[in-house]
């Protein structure tokens, strides 16, 4: 090999080395490492609110996550809330309490396969979503069934099922209770109710359990109806002073007044 050939060979070798050093191999390796890194995934253990802010006093309720739902945990915003991304891509905040969410490390490269909801469950979620869209709508006893500007309890339940499931329930709570008894199964144990079930209540007689002792509830008149959300929560409306359509915890008073419930969709 003459001197010129040696110089040409050296130049070609140097250029190849430069090309190799500048190639994206290092970047690709970093990306692969990043892609295989573990991330936090949460599994919903009990129905819980998805909030717009990491606080119970600020922001709004964006919706509800159901038991078995999985979310990507983006950060722990404070001691009480995780910032999460749902399977639908919605971002919000959920409680960090163990009763609502369990957290584990998973690889984003191998996500759990998505599962479609059974048709009945999907319909119930649509019903609840339609009901939640009316949060804050004013209460009016004997409200018109031909518009949605105000609701009483049975009108609200009827509208949610009409819009969400195309099911036209009777117009008042007593008739709705009779409809459940005729078309479904009446459930007297609150712990056996399912999300989306109707709940029927008797008249208020006091805040203590003793005020309802010895009462044959099967012989009482239905005076109120609500939609059960799970997690001890109900979606309903019951008075003008309460603020109209709202989500409430099942307080002792409501539990004392509970008569029976049942599923509209099975």
ABEGO torsion letter per residue (X at the ends): XBAAAAAAAAAAAAAAAAAAAABAAAAAAAAAAAAABBBBBBBBABBBBBBABBBAABEBBAEBBBBGBBBBBABBABAABBBBBBAAGBBBBBBABAAABBBBBBBAABBBBBBBBBAAAAAAAAAAAAAAAABGBBBBBGBBAABAABBBAAAAAAAAAAAAAGBBBBABAAAAAAAAAAABBBBABAAABBBGBBBBBBBBAEABAAAABGBBAAABBBABBBBBAEGGBBBBBABAAAGEBBBBBBBAAAAAABABBEBABX
